[in-house]
Amino acid sequence: MTGAPRSALLVVDLQNDFCAGPLAAARFPGDPERLARAAANSVRAVELARAAGLDVLFVRFLGDPVHQGAAWRRRDALLGKNPKCLEGSWGADFHGVRPGPGEEVFTKRAVFDAFLDERLEPHLRRRGIDHLVLAGLFADVCVDSTARTAFQRGFHLTVLRDCTTALHLADADILRFMARVYGARVTDLSDGPFVPASLPAPSPPCVPSVPSEPVPPVPPVAPEAPEAPW
């Protein structure tokens, strides 16, 4: 990598069924204020990224049964879960913000990972983007799934701590996990997250050493026989 990475804000699943209304309130086990704060800060992140001239990309989830695989349907039946973010519904609409002109929207159809919309990675490559700033929901589900693939495909990561929250795990645990396993920088909006500071230079490729041929041991030299006395 040469020069500073080019950054984009990737806003994950900032949709009504995850952020607002009775369905969101019923399924979020933590403090509702924490969920509301993560959503409001994600909206603020969009405003700041736009002002900084960054690409802003939106990811949405559609949970219609027609998109669900057999395992997904079985899980929902076992747990009594109803589908969320049905296409065309209020629940599937973006919450508090709308994509602006030229801002791309990528769709996850009953999956967690934004890279499963096959348009996402080619779009990032065309735009020369190699650093993703992640905001949205939920830190331990779709944000983590997207971060994992992004890392494995070579993208640098920043996760906005105050723009996300976890559904099943403690926030601190999943953020620590992403920092440790994906090398993600975890920061807040107040820290100016859109230009990554001092990303490490790539390490030189590891070239395995070629073992040298073993040197055979030198046989001991036998002492010379004493000369005959005659």
C-alpha positions as CSV (number, residue, x, y, z in Angstrom):
1,M,0.0,0.0,0.0
2,T,1.3,3.4,-0.9
3,G,0.1,6.6,0.6
4,A,-2.9,7.0,2.9
5,P,-5.7,4.5,2.5
6,R,-8.9,5.8,0.8
7,S,-11.8,5.6,3.3
8,A,-15.5,5.0,3.0
9,L,-18.2,4.9,5.6
10,L,-20.2,1.7,5.4
11,V,-23.6,2.0,7.3
12,V,-25.0,-1.4,8.2
13,D,-28.7,-2.1,8.7
14,L,-29.8,1.3,10.0
15,Q,-33.4,0.3,9.5
16,N,-36.6,0.8,11.4
17,D,-37.1,-2.8,12.5
18,F,-33.7,-2.8,14.1
19,C,-33.7,0.8,15.5
20,A,-37.3,1.9,16.3
21,G,-40.8,0.8,17.1
22,P,-42.1,-2.1,19.1
23,L,-40.2,-4.8,17.2
24,A,-36.8,-3.2,17.8
25,A,-37.7,-2.5,21.5
26,A,-38.9,-6.1,22.1
27,R,-35.9,-7.8,20.7
28,F,-33.1,-5.6,22.1
29,P,-32.1,-6.9,25.5
30,G,-30.1,-4.0,26.7
31,D,-30.8,-0.4,27.6
32,P,-33.1,1.2,24.9
33,E,-31.1,4.4,25.3
34,R,-28.0,2.6,24.1
35,L,-29.8,1.5,20.9
36,A,-31.2,4.9,20.3
37,R,-27.8,6.5,20.8
38,A,-26.1,4.1,18.4
39,A,-28.7,4.9,15.8
40,A,-28.5,8.7,16.3
41,N,-24.7,8.6,16.2
42,S,-24.8,6.6,13.0
43,V,-26.9,9.3,11.4
44,R,-24.3,11.8,12.6
45,A,-21.5,9.8,11.1
46,V,-23.2,10.0,7.7
47,E,-23.4,13.8,8.0
48,L,-19.7,14.0,9.0
49,A,-18.5,11.6,6.3
50,R,-20.4,13.6,3.7
51,A,-18.9,16.8,4.9
52,A,-15.4,15.3,4.7
53,G,-16.1,14.2,1.1
54,L,-16.0,10.5,1.8
55,D,-18.0,7.8,0.0
56,V,-21.0,6.8,2.1
57,L,-22.3,3.3,1.4
58,F,-25.5,1.8,2.8
59,V,-26.3,-1.8,3.6
60,R,-29.8,-3.0,4.1
61,F,-31.3,-6.3,5.2
62,L,-34.3,-7.9,3.7
63,G,-35.7,-10.8,5.8
64,D,-38.7,-12.0,3.6
65,P,-39.3,-15.8,3.9
66,V,-38.7,-16.1,0.1
67,H,-35.0,-15.1,0.7
68,Q,-34.5,-17.4,3.7
69,G,-32.6,-20.6,3.5
70,A,-33.8,-23.9,5.1
71,A,-31.6,-23.4,8.2
72,W,-32.8,-19.8,8.7
73,R,-36.4,-20.9,8.5
74,R,-35.8,-23.8,10.9
75,R,-34.1,-21.5,13.4
76,D,-37.0,-19.0,13.2
77,A,-39.5,-21.8,13.7
78,L,-37.7,-23.2,16.7
79,L,-37.2,-19.8,18.4
80,G,-40.6,-18.3,17.4
81,K,-38.9,-15.5,15.5
82,N,-40.9,-13.5,13.0
83,P,-39.3,-12.2,9.8
84,K,-38.0,-8.6,9.9
85,C,-37.4,-5.9,7.4
86,L,-39.9,-7.2,4.8
87,E,-39.4,-5.6,1.4
88,G,-41.5,-2.5,0.9
89,S,-42.4,-2.3,4.6
90,W,-41.8,0.6,7.0
91,G,-39.6,-1.8,9.0
92,A,-37.2,-2.1,6.0
93,D,-36.9,1.6,5.5
94,F,-33.7,3.4,6.6
95,H,-34.0,5.0,10.0
96,G,-33.2,8.7,10.4
97,V,-31.3,9.1,7.1
98,R,-31.7,8.4,3.4
99,P,-29.0,7.6,0.8
100,G,-28.1,10.7,-1.1
101,P,-27.6,11.1,-4.8
102,G,-24.8,8.8,-6.0
103,E,-24.6,6.9,-2.7
104,E,-24.8,3.2,-3.3
105,V,-27.1,0.7,-1.5
106,F,-26.2,-2.9,-1.1
107,T,-28.7,-5.5,-0.1
108,K,-28.4,-8.6,2.2
109,R,-31.2,-11.0,1.5
110,A,-31.6,-13.0,4.8
111,V,-27.8,-13.1,5.3
112,F,-25.5,-11.2,7.7
113,D,-22.5,-10.4,5.6
114,A,-22.6,-7.3,3.3
115,F,-20.1,-8.9,1.0
116,L,-22.7,-11.5,0.0
117,D,-24.1,-8.7,-2.2
118,E,-21.6,-9.5,-4.9
119,R,-21.6,-5.9,-6.1
120,L,-20.0,-4.5,-3.0
121,E,-16.4,-5.6,-3.4
122,P,-16.1,-4.7,-7.1
123,H,-17.5,-1.3,-6.2
124,L,-14.9,-0.8,-3.5
125,R,-12.1,-1.8,-5.9
126,R,-13.3,0.5,-8.6
127,R,-13.4,3.4,-6.2
128,G,-9.9,2.6,-4.9
129,I,-11.3,2.2,-1.3
130,D,-9.1,0.1,1.0
131,H,-10.3,1.4,4.4
132,L,-13.9,0.9,5.7
133,V,-15.3,2.8,8.6
134,L,-18.2,0.7,10.0
135,A,-21.3,2.1,11.7
136,G,-24.7,0.5,12.3
137,L,-26.2,-2.6,13.7
138,F,-25.6,-5.0,15.3
139,A,-21.9,-5.1,16.3
140,D,-21.9,-8.9,17.0
141,V,-24.0,-9.9,14.0
142,C,-23.9,-8.1,10.7
143,V,-21.2,-5.6,11.6
144,D,-18.9,-8.4,12.7
145,S,-19.8,-10.7,9.7
146,T,-19.0,-7.8,7.3
147,A,-15.8,-6.9,9.1
148,R,-14.6,-10.5,9.0
149,T,-14.9,-10.7,5.3
150,A,-13.5,-7.2,4.7
151,F,-10.4,-8.1,6.7
152,Q,-9.9,-11.4,4.9
153,R,-10.1,-9.5,1.6
154,G,-7.5,-7.0,2.5
155,F,-9.5,-4.0,3.7
156,H,-8.4,-1.9,6.7
157,L,-11.1,-1.4,9.3
158,T,-12.3,1.2,11.8
159,V,-15.3,0.4,13.9
160,L,-17.2,3.4,15.4
161,R,-17.8,2.4,19.0
162,D,-20.4,5.0,19.6
163,C,-22.3,4.2,16.4
164,T,-23.0,0.5,17.1
165,T,-24.1,-1.8,19.8
166,A,-24.3,-5.6,20.3
167,L,-27.4,-7.7,20.4
168,H,-26.2,-10.9,22.1
169,L,-22.8,-10.1,23.6
170,A,-21.3,-7.3,25.7
171,D,-20.2,-4.4,23.5
172,A,-16.7,-4.4,24.9
173,D,-16.3,-8.1,24.2
174,I,-17.2,-8.0,20.5
175,L,-15.2,-4.7,19.9
176,R,-12.2,-6.2,21.6
177,F,-12.6,-9.3,19.4
178,M,-12.7,-7.3,16.2
179,A,-9.6,-5.3,17.3
180,R,-7.6,-8.4,18.1
181,V,-8.7,-10.7,15.3
182,Y,-9.2,-8.2,12.4
183,G,-6.8,-5.5,13.5
184,A,-9.7,-3.1,13.6
185,R,-9.2,0.4,15.0
186,V,-12.0,1.0,17.5
187,T,-12.7,4.7,18.0
188,D,-15.4,7.3,18.5
189,L,-16.8,10.0,16.3
190,S,-15.1,12.6,18.4
191,D,-11.7,11.1,17.4
192,G,-11.9,12.0,13.7
193,P,-12.2,8.5,12.5
194,F,-12.3,9.0,8.7
195,V,-8.6,9.3,8.1
196,P,-6.8,6.4,9.7
197,A,-3.7,7.4,11.6
198,S,-0.5,5.6,11.3
199,L,-1.7,2.4,9.7
200,P,1.3,0.0,9.8
201,A,3.2,-0.6,6.6
202,P,2.7,-4.0,5.2
203,S,5.2,-6.6,6.3
204,P,7.6,-8.0,3.7
205,P,6.5,-11.4,2.5
206,C,7.7,-14.3,4.6
207,V,10.1,-16.4,2.5
208,P,10.7,-19.8,4.0
209,S,14.3,-20.6,4.4
210,V,15.7,-23.4,2.4
211,P,17.5,-25.9,4.5
212,S,21.1,-26.5,3.4
213,E,22.3,-30.0,2.7
214,P,23.6,-31.6,5.8
215,V,27.3,-31.8,6.0
216,P,28.4,-35.4,6.7
217,P,30.6,-35.7,9.7
218,V,34.3,-36.0,9.1
219,P,35.5,-39.4,10.1
220,P,38.3,-39.4,12.7
221,V,41.8,-39.8,11.3
222,A,43.4,-43.0,12.5
223,P,46.8,-42.5,14.1
224,E,49.8,-43.5,12.0
225,A,51.3,-46.9,12.9
226,P,54.8,-46.6,14.4
227,E,57.6,-47.4,12.1
228,A,59.1,-50.8,12.4
229,P,62.4,-50.8,14.3
230,W,64.3,-52.6,11.5
